[in-house]
Amino acid sequence: MVTGTRPAGPSEALSTPGMRRARLCILAGAASGVAACVLLAALELRREPDPRGIVLGAAGALLMVVALAGALYRSVVPWPTTTGRWLIAGCATAAVLSVPLVGPVGGTPGRAWAFVGAALVGAAPLLLPVRYAVTLMAGTVLVAAATAWWLGGPVRDAVTVTVVLGLTVATWNVLHLWFWTFRAQAREGRDALAHLAAAEERLRCARDVYALLANELSALVLKAELASRLALVDGERTRKETAEMRALAAAASARMREAVHGYRSVGLREQTQTVARVLRNAGVRCSVTQPERDLPPALTGPLVSVLREAGAHVLRHGEARWCTIEIAREGSGARLTVVNDGAGDGAPDLDGSGLPGLAERLRDAGGTLRTWREDGTFTVEASVRDGGRDSTTAA
């Protein structure tokens, strides 16, 4: 049972447009149960013949409304620990003050506060962990019974209202809190998947580099030790070992250049499949359209960089549900278009992403990069051609 806690995670992940909409829905749903309890208490207050009693009862109910509103907001919004403690203290103070203000008011003594107590019981799972929430619920029921008994009202009715209505609202609120927790965890899992994909690629690169250079570097160390020992006794042997060290170093450098060139010239088709697979694992429907024949290496290099950054942008920013990747051959050049529906009104700008910086690389390859938002979609379009330069910058 998830109670008294909010989903942990970076606040920026919880402040995206989709998460803000989900937060508003959760707040509205959770507040509806508490509002029903307060409304019933207000209807009971209207039966009070003394206007001063109505004013005092309304003041007590208003205190509880404000305190519980803060508790509901805290349940789905990241708050510092000290702020959460102040909210809990405020709810406790409002509950204590509401007993003498609301309890005596109404047509039936104690019934109005029974409705207020039901609201407190319903909000208890959002305020405290399970064991403390159960204690608060039991204490609220006892206070409702004691208030009705002291004022001469029906104790059984007060207890029934507080228990039945309070547990109903509590169940309603817990369901909403569960939904919010799962929604936040799904968002954090999506971000973690993007970071994991990047980390796996770095680890693969590190393993390849180690496999390439481990033997050569070990041999260089041994030969360097041998040369240092022979330097004073056998100059000819020392020169021979030094020459072999230079040959080993040159071979290692050549292998490293080949490896780096291999990473830079990753096939566009392979990279497209990787990006599509990562997006699908993150819950984004992804469709790919590409030519049957592979593009020339002179065209694939720049487009691979754009495709990687566009895929990372879909994962990091926005709330995309679908994404299309289209690669088309255009005469002596090629065009890459990536479209997704994650460009809401509150989507972040592109200044912090790597897309604008790719325009310089595409310009050197004789291409252009354009990005734009339209009707809730975000489009990245890159065009390259064999040879030449294009002075057009990214839009």
C-alpha positions as CSV (number, residue, x, y, z in Angstrom):
1,M,0.0,0.0,0.0
2,V,1.5,3.3,-1.1
3,T,0.7,5.9,1.4
4,G,2.2,9.0,2.9
5,T,4.9,9.2,0.3
6,R,5.5,10.9,-3.0
7,P,7.5,9.3,-5.9
8,A,11.1,10.0,-5.6
9,G,13.0,11.4,-8.6
10,P,14.4,14.5,-10.2
11,S,12.1,17.4,-10.0
12,E,12.7,18.3,-13.7
13,A,11.3,14.9,-14.7
14,L,8.2,15.7,-12.8
15,S,7.7,19.1,-14.2
16,T,7.3,18.2,-17.9
17,P,4.0,19.2,-19.6
18,G,2.6,15.7,-19.4
19,M,3.5,15.3,-15.8
20,R,1.9,18.6,-15.0
21,R,-1.3,17.6,-16.7
22,A,-1.2,14.2,-14.8
23,R,-0.6,16.1,-11.5
24,L,-3.7,18.3,-12.1
25,C,-5.9,15.3,-12.8
26,I,-4.6,13.5,-9.6
27,L,-5.2,16.7,-7.5
28,A,-8.7,17.1,-8.9
29,G,-9.6,13.5,-8.2
30,A,-8.2,13.5,-4.7
31,A,-9.7,16.8,-3.8
32,S,-13.2,15.7,-5.0
33,G,-13.5,13.3,-2.1
34,V,-12.4,15.8,0.5
35,A,-14.6,18.4,-1.0
36,A,-17.6,16.1,-0.7
37,C,-17.0,15.7,3.0
38,V,-16.7,19.5,3.5
39,L,-19.8,20.1,1.4
40,L,-21.8,17.7,3.7
41,A,-20.5,19.5,6.7
42,A,-21.5,22.8,5.2
43,L,-25.0,21.5,4.6
44,E,-25.2,20.5,8.3
45,L,-24.0,23.9,9.3
46,R,-26.9,25.5,7.5
47,R,-29.2,23.9,10.0
48,E,-27.7,25.9,12.8
49,P,-30.2,28.6,14.1
50,D,-27.5,30.9,15.6
51,P,-25.7,33.0,12.9
52,R,-22.6,33.3,15.1
53,G,-22.4,29.6,15.3
54,I,-22.6,29.3,11.5
55,V,-19.7,31.8,11.2
56,L,-17.6,29.9,13.7
57,G,-18.3,26.6,12.2
58,A,-17.5,27.9,8.7
59,A,-14.2,29.3,10.0
60,G,-13.3,25.9,11.5
61,A,-14.2,24.1,8.3
62,L,-12.2,26.6,6.2
63,L,-9.2,25.9,8.4
64,M,-9.4,22.2,7.6
65,V,-10.0,22.9,3.9
66,V,-6.8,25.0,3.7
67,A,-4.7,22.5,5.6
68,L,-6.0,19.5,3.7
69,A,-5.5,21.3,0.4
70,G,-1.8,21.7,1.3
71,A,-1.6,18.1,2.2
72,L,-3.1,17.0,-1.1
73,Y,-0.7,19.3,-3.1
74,R,2.3,17.9,-1.1
75,S,1.4,14.3,-2.1
76,V,2.1,14.9,-5.8
77,V,4.6,17.8,-5.7
78,P,8.3,17.6,-4.6
79,W,8.6,19.4,-1.3
80,P,11.5,19.8,1.1
81,T,11.2,17.6,4.2
82,T,10.9,20.6,6.5
83,T,8.0,22.0,4.4
84,G,6.2,18.7,4.7
85,R,6.5,18.7,8.4
86,W,5.1,22.2,8.6
87,L,2.1,21.1,6.5
88,I,1.5,18.1,8.8
89,A,1.7,20.4,11.8
90,G,-0.7,22.8,10.2
91,C,-3.2,19.9,9.6
92,A,-2.9,18.9,13.2
93,T,-3.5,22.4,14.5
94,A,-6.5,22.9,12.1
95,A,-8.0,19.6,13.3
96,V,-7.7,20.6,17.0
97,L,-9.2,24.0,16.4
98,S,-12.1,22.7,14.3
99,V,-13.4,20.5,17.2
100,P,-14.8,23.4,19.3
101,L,-15.7,25.5,16.3
102,V,-17.5,22.9,14.2
103,G,-18.6,20.3,16.8
104,P,-21.4,22.2,18.6
105,V,-22.8,23.7,15.3
106,G,-25.6,22.2,13.2
107,G,-29.0,20.6,13.6
108,T,-27.5,17.5,15.2
109,P,-24.7,18.0,17.7
110,G,-21.4,16.5,16.6
111,R,-22.6,15.5,13.1
112,A,-21.0,18.4,11.3
113,W,-17.6,17.6,12.8
114,A,-18.1,13.9,11.9
115,F,-18.1,15.0,8.2
116,V,-14.9,17.1,8.9
117,G,-13.4,14.1,10.6
118,A,-14.2,12.0,7.6
119,A,-12.3,14.4,5.4
120,L,-9.3,14.1,7.8
121,V,-9.5,10.3,7.7
122,G,-9.6,10.4,3.9
123,A,-6.5,12.6,3.7
124,A,-4.6,10.6,6.3
125,P,-3.0,8.2,3.8
126,L,-1.6,11.2,1.9
127,L,-0.2,12.8,5.1
128,L,1.6,10.0,6.9
129,P,3.1,6.5,6.4
130,V,0.8,3.5,6.9
131,R,1.3,2.9,10.6
132,Y,0.9,6.6,11.5
133,A,-2.0,7.0,9.1
134,V,-3.9,4.2,10.8
135,T,-3.3,5.7,14.2
136,L,-4.6,9.1,12.9
137,M,-7.7,7.5,11.5
138,A,-8.5,5.7,14.8
139,G,-7.8,8.8,16.8
140,T,-10.2,10.8,14.5
141,V,-13.0,8.3,15.0
142,L,-12.5,8.5,18.8
143,V,-12.6,12.3,18.7
144,A,-15.8,12.2,16.6
145,A,-17.4,9.8,19.1
146,A,-16.3,11.8,22.1
147,T,-17.5,15.1,20.6
148,A,-21.0,13.6,19.8
149,W,-21.2,12.1,23.3
150,W,-20.1,15.3,25.1
151,L,-22.6,17.4,23.1
152,G,-25.4,14.9,23.6
153,G,-25.6,13.9,19.9
154,P,-25.9,10.4,18.5
155,V,-22.6,8.7,19.0
156,R,-23.3,5.8,16.7
157,D,-24.3,8.1,13.8
158,A,-21.1,10.2,14.2
159,V,-18.9,7.1,14.2
160,T,-20.6,5.6,11.2
161,V,-20.3,8.8,9.2
162,T,-16.6,9.2,10.1
163,V,-15.7,5.5,9.4
164,V,-17.7,4.8,6.3
165,L,-17.3,8.1,4.5
166,G,-13.7,8.5,5.7
167,L,-12.6,5.1,4.5
168,T,-14.3,5.6,1.2
169,V,-12.5,8.9,0.6
170,A,-9.2,7.3,1.8
171,T,-9.5,4.5,-0.7
172,W,-10.3,7.0,-3.4
173,N,-7.2,9.0,-2.6
174,V,-4.9,6.0,-2.3
175,L,-6.0,4.9,-5.8
176,H,-5.1,8.3,-7.2
177,L,-1.8,8.3,-5.4
178,W,-1.0,4.9,-6.8
179,F,-1.8,6.2,-10.3
180,W,0.5,9.1,-9.8
181,T,3.3,6.9,-8.4
182,F,3.1,4.6,-11.4
183,R,3.0,7.6,-13.8
184,A,6.1,9.2,-12.2
185,Q,8.0,5.8,-12.1
186,A,7.2,5.3,-15.8
187,R,8.6,8.7,-16.6
188,E,11.8,8.1,-14.6
189,G,12.2,4.7,-16.2
190,R,12.0,6.2,-19.6
191,D,14.8,8.7,-18.7
192,A,16.8,5.9,-17.1
193,L,16.5,3.9,-20.3
194,A,18.0,6.7,-22.3
195,H,20.9,7.1,-19.9
196,L,21.4,3.3,-19.9
197,A,21.6,3.1,-23.6
198,A,24.3,5.8,-23.6
199,A,26.2,4.1,-20.8
200,E,26.1,0.7,-22.6
201,E,27.6,2.3,-25.7
202,R,30.4,3.9,-23.6
203,L,31.1,0.5,-22.0
204,R,31.2,-1.2,-25.3
205,C,33.6,1.4,-26.6
206,A,35.8,1.0,-23.5
207,R,35.9,-2.8,-23.9
208,D,36.9,-2.5,-27.6
209,V,39.6,0.0,-26.8
210,Y,41.0,-2.2,-24.0
211,A,40.9,-5.3,-26.3
212,L,42.8,-3.3,-29.0
213,L,45.5,-1.8,-26.8
214,A,46.0,-4.1,-23.8
215,N,48.6,-6.4,-25.4
216,E,50.5,-3.5,-27.1
217,L,50.7,-1.5,-23.9
218,S,51.8,-4.4,-21.8
219,A,54.6,-5.2,-24.4
220,L,55.6,-1.5,-24.4
221,V,56.0,-1.6,-20.6
222,L,58.1,-4.7,-20.6
223,K,60.3,-3.5,-23.4
224,A,60.7,-0.1,-21.6
225,E,61.9,-1.9,-18.5
226,L,64.3,-4.0,-20.5
227,A,65.7,-1.0,-22.4
228,S,66.3,0.9,-19.1
229,R,68.3,-2.1,-17.7
230,L,70.4,-2.5,-20.9
231,A,71.1,1.2,-21.4
232,L,74.4,1.1,-19.5
233,V,75.7,-2.3,-20.6
234,D,74.5,-3.0,-24.1
235,G,73.9,0.0,-26.3
236,E,73.2,-2.0,-29.5
237,R,70.5,-4.1,-27.8
238,T,69.0,-1.0,-26.2
239,R,68.7,0.6,-29.7
240,K,67.0,-2.5,-31.0
241,E,64.5,-2.6,-28.1
242,T,63.8,1.1,-28.6
243,A,63.1,0.5,-32.3
244,E,60.7,-2.3,-31.4
245,M,59.0,0.0,-28.9
246,R,58.5,2.6,-31.6
247,A,57.0,-0.1,-33.9
248,L,54.6,-1.3,-31.2
249,A,53.5,2.3,-30.5
250,A,53.0,3.0,-34.2
251,A,50.9,-0.2,-34.6
252,A,48.8,0.6,-31.5
253,S,48.2,4.1,-32.9
254,A,47.2,2.7,-36.3
255,R,44.8,0.3,-34.7
256,M,43.3,3.0,-32.6
257,R,42.7,5.2,-35.7
258,E,41.0,2.3,-37.4
259,A,38.8,1.7,-34.4
260,V,37.8,5.4,-34.2
261,H,37.2,5.5,-37.9
262,G,34.9,2.5,-37.4
263,Y,32.9,4.2,-34.7
264,R,32.6,7.3,-36.8
265,S,31.4,5.3,-39.8
266,V,28.6,3.3,-38.2
267,G,26.1,2.3,-40.8
268,L,23.0,4.5,-41.0
269,R,20.7,1.4,-41.3
270,E,22.2,-0.1,-38.1
271,Q,21.9,3.2,-36.2
272,T,18.3,3.6,-37.4
273,Q,17.4,0.2,-36.0
274,T,19.1,0.9,-32.7
275,V,17.3,4.3,-32.3
276,A,14.0,2.7,-33.2
277,R,14.5,-0.1,-30.7
278,V,15.4,2.2,-27.9
279,L,12.3,4.4,-28.6
280,R,10.0,1.4,-28.7
281,N,11.4,0.1,-25.4
282,A,10.6,3.6,-24.0
283,G,7.0,3.2,-25.0
284,V,7.2,5.4,-28.2
285,R,5.6,4.0,-31.3
286,C,8.3,4.2,-33.9
287,S,8.0,3.7,-37.7
288,V,11.0,3.6,-40.0
289,T,11.1,4.3,-43.8
290,Q,14.5,4.0,-45.6
291,P,15.8,3.1,-49.0
292,E,16.5,-0.6,-49.9
293,R,20.1,0.2,-50.8
294,D,22.6,1.6,-48.3
295,L,23.7,5.2,-48.7
296,P,27.3,6.0,-49.6
297,P,29.6,6.5,-46.6
298,A,30.1,10.2,-47.4
299,L,26.3,10.7,-46.7
300,T,25.8,8.3,-43.8
301,G,28.4,9.9,-41.5
302,P,26.6,13.3,-41.0
303,L,23.1,11.7,-40.9
304,V,24.1,9.2,-38.2
305,S,25.1,12.1,-35.9
306,V,21.8,13.9,-36.5
307,L,19.8,10.7,-36.0
308,R,21.5,10.0,-32.7
309,E,20.8,13.4,-31.4
310,A,17.2,13.5,-32.7
311,G,16.5,10.2,-30.9
312,A,18.1,11.4,-27.7
313,H,16.0,14.6,-28.0
314,V,12.8,12.5,-28.2
315,L,13.7,10.7,-25.0
316,R,15.0,13.7,-23.0
317,H,12.4,16.3,-24.0
318,G,8.7,16.3,-24.5
319,E,6.1,13.6,-24.0
320,A,6.2,11.8,-27.4
321,R,3.8,8.9,-28.0
322,W,4.9,8.3,-31.6
323,C,7.9,9.0,-33.8
324,T,8.6,8.6,-37.5
325,I,12.0,8.2,-39.1
326,E,12.3,8.7,-42.8
327,I,15.4,8.4,-44.9
328,A,15.2,9.2,-48.6
329,R,17.7,9.4,-51.4
330,E,17.5,12.7,-53.4
331,G,19.7,12.7,-56.5
332,S,23.3,12.8,-55.3
333,G,22.3,13.5,-51.7
334,A,20.0,12.2,-49.0
335,R,17.4,13.6,-46.6
336,L,16.7,12.4,-43.0
337,T,13.4,13.5,-41.4
338,V,12.5,12.7,-37.7
339,V,9.0,13.7,-36.5
340,N,7.4,13.2,-33.1
341,D,4.4,14.5,-31.2
342,G,6.2,15.5,-28.1
343,A,6.3,19.3,-28.8
344,G,3.7,20.7,-26.5
345,D,3.4,24.4,-25.6
346,G,5.6,23.8,-22.5
347,A,8.3,21.8,-24.3
348,P,11.8,23.0,-23.6
349,D,13.8,25.1,-26.1
350,L,16.5,23.5,-28.2
351,D,19.4,25.6,-26.9
352,G,20.3,23.0,-24.4
353,S,20.3,20.1,-26.9
354,G,23.0,19.1,-29.4
355,L,20.9,19.7,-32.5
356,P,22.0,23.3,-33.2
357,G,25.7,22.3,-33.0
358,L,25.2,19.8,-35.7
359,A,24.5,22.5,-38.3
360,E,28.2,23.3,-38.5
361,R,29.1,19.7,-39.2
362,L,26.4,19.4,-41.9
363,R,27.6,22.6,-43.5
364,D,31.0,21.1,-43.9
365,A,29.4,18.1,-45.5
366,G,27.4,20.3,-47.9
367,G,24.1,19.9,-46.1
368,T,21.5,21.8,-44.0
369,L,19.7,21.2,-40.7
370,R,16.2,22.5,-40.0
371,T,14.1,22.1,-36.9
372,W,10.5,23.4,-36.3
373,R,7.4,22.9,-34.2
374,E,3.9,22.7,-35.8
375,D,0.6,21.5,-34.5
376,G,2.1,19.8,-31.5
377,T,4.8,18.0,-33.5
378,F,8.5,18.5,-33.6
379,T,10.4,17.9,-36.8
380,V,14.2,17.5,-37.5
381,E,15.1,17.5,-41.1
382,A,18.7,17.1,-42.3
383,S,19.8,17.1,-45.9
384,V,23.3,16.2,-47.2
385,R,24.8,15.8,-50.7
386,D,28.1,14.6,-52.1
387,G,30.6,17.5,-52.3
388,G,30.2,21.2,-52.0
389,R,29.3,23.5,-49.2
390,D,26.0,25.1,-48.2
391,S,26.0,28.3,-46.1
392,T,22.5,27.8,-44.9
393,T,22.3,27.4,-41.1
394,A,19.9,25.6,-39.0
395,A,16.4,27.0,-38.7
